[in-house]
Amino acid sequence: MKLRECARLIYGRAGWLVGDVVAEVALFFGSDEGNTEGVAHRIQNRLGADVCDVFDIADATQLEFADYDKIILGIPTWDFGQIQSDWEEFWDDVSEVDFSGKVVAMFGLGDQFGYGDFFLDALGMLHDVVKQRGATMIGYWSTEGYEFDASKAKVEDEDLFVGLGIDEDQQPELTKQRLDEWCQQIHGEFELGTPLLAVDD
Ligand SMILES: Cc1cc2nc3c(=O)[nH]c(=O)nc-3n(C[C@H](O)[C@H](O)[C@H](O)COP(=O)(O)O)c2cc1C
């Protein structure tokens, strides 16, 4: 058990007792091959490392979720519409987190030409759990510019995904602009007082 977790178990959430200062935003990601992890850090670079803490969901616990009211979740889809393996292991835990009072933005990675019948499905599945647990969802994103046949991440009867869609397999050249625009959008929706940083990546 990490020292920080141990201290929290003893002192509850009173982080100030153990000198524990958390950032305003937490980003949790799962990643099999590194694409989602890379995007997570590119988002952190835009919001600022002192504004956004990043956690690999493989090492995270429910305790970390409790510390933050502004949360970003990143998830790729694997194996024809399946949830990424570390998120799958955390699924029961995330289904128990109380998201009421929390504002959540999400991004998903997928391959629209290779898996056009399941594009970003895991993003949609995670969104439904988190919303059902009481979160206020932000960061919805236009489906314009993507080609796919079906996606659980698409809002019914609207040309919107429930979060940012990133396709590093087929449209890597669009990722930087998508990140710039989406980070600007969630920066406003999160009502962050800190400046958004210009990043050349
Ligand atoms: C075997 C395999 C299955 C995949 N299945 C899907 C899928 O069902 N839907 C989708 O949108 N993308 C699918 N993808 C694409 C991945 O989501 C994409 O490569 C993503 O960037 C991987 O992220 P990661 O490197 O963070 O794990 C699949 C890729 C592979 C290799």
The ligand as a MOL file (V3000), in Angstrom:
LIG
                    3D

  0  0  0     0  0            999 V3000
M  V30 BEGIN CTAB
M  V30 COUNTS 31 33 0 0 0
M  V30 BEGIN ATOM
M  V30 1 C -7.2500 -6.3080 -31.5370 0
M  V30 2 C -7.7760 -4.8840 -31.4970 0
M  V30 3 C -9.1000 -4.6600 -31.2280 0
M  V30 4 C -9.6230 -3.3530 -31.2160 0
M  V30 5 N -10.9710 -3.1570 -31.0460 0
M  V30 6 C -11.4740 -1.8970 -31.1590 0
M  V30 7 C -12.8800 -1.6820 -31.0890 0
M  V30 8 O -13.6860 -2.5930 -30.9030 0
M  V30 9 N -13.3430 -0.4040 -31.2240 0
M  V30 10 C -12.4930 0.6620 -31.4350 0
M  V30 11 O -12.9690 1.7870 -31.5740 0
M  V30 12 N -11.1510 0.4630 -31.5010 0
M  V30 13 C -10.6280 -0.7690 -31.3770 0
M  V30 14 N -9.2680 -0.9680 -31.4400 0
M  V30 15 C -8.3710 0.1920 -31.6050 0
M  V30 16 C -7.7730 0.6620 -30.2700 0
M  V30 17 O -8.7650 1.1580 -29.4030 0
M  V30 18 C -6.7600 1.7840 -30.5330 0
M  V30 19 O -5.6450 1.2420 -31.1920 0
M  V30 20 C -6.3230 2.5450 -29.3150 0
M  V30 21 O -5.5700 3.6530 -29.7160 0
M  V30 22 C -5.5290 1.6950 -28.3320 0
M  V30 23 O -5.2830 2.4410 -27.1840 0
M  V30 24 P -4.1720 2.0350 -26.1030 0
M  V30 25 O -2.8430 2.0390 -26.8450 0
M  V30 26 O -4.2320 3.1250 -25.0870 0
M  V30 27 O -4.5280 0.7020 -25.5670 0
M  V30 28 C -8.7540 -2.2580 -31.4560 0
M  V30 29 C -7.3940 -2.5070 -31.7050 0
M  V30 30 C -6.9070 -3.7910 -31.7350 0
M  V30 31 C -5.4370 -4.0190 -32.0480 0
M  V30 END ATOM
M  V30 BEGIN BOND
M  V30 1 1 1 2
M  V30 2 1 2 3
M  V30 3 2 2 30
M  V30 4 2 3 4
M  V30 5 1 4 5
M  V30 6 1 4 28
M  V30 7 2 5 6
M  V30 8 1 6 7
M  V30 9 1 6 13
M  V30 10 2 7 8
M  V30 11 1 7 9
M  V30 12 1 9 10
M  V30 13 2 10 11
M  V30 14 1 10 12
M  V30 15 2 12 13
M  V30 16 1 13 14
M  V30 17 1 14 15
M  V30 18 1 14 28
M  V30 19 1 15 16
M  V30 20 1 16 17
M  V30 21 1 16 18
M  V30 22 1 18 19
M  V30 23 1 18 20
M  V30 24 1 20 21
M  V30 25 1 20 22
M  V30 26 1 22 23
M  V30 27 1 23 24
M  V30 28 2 24 25
M  V30 29 1 24 26
M  V30 30 1 24 27
M  V30 31 2 28 29
M  V30 32 1 29 30
M  V30 33 1 30 31
M  V30 END BOND
M  V30 END CTAB
M  END
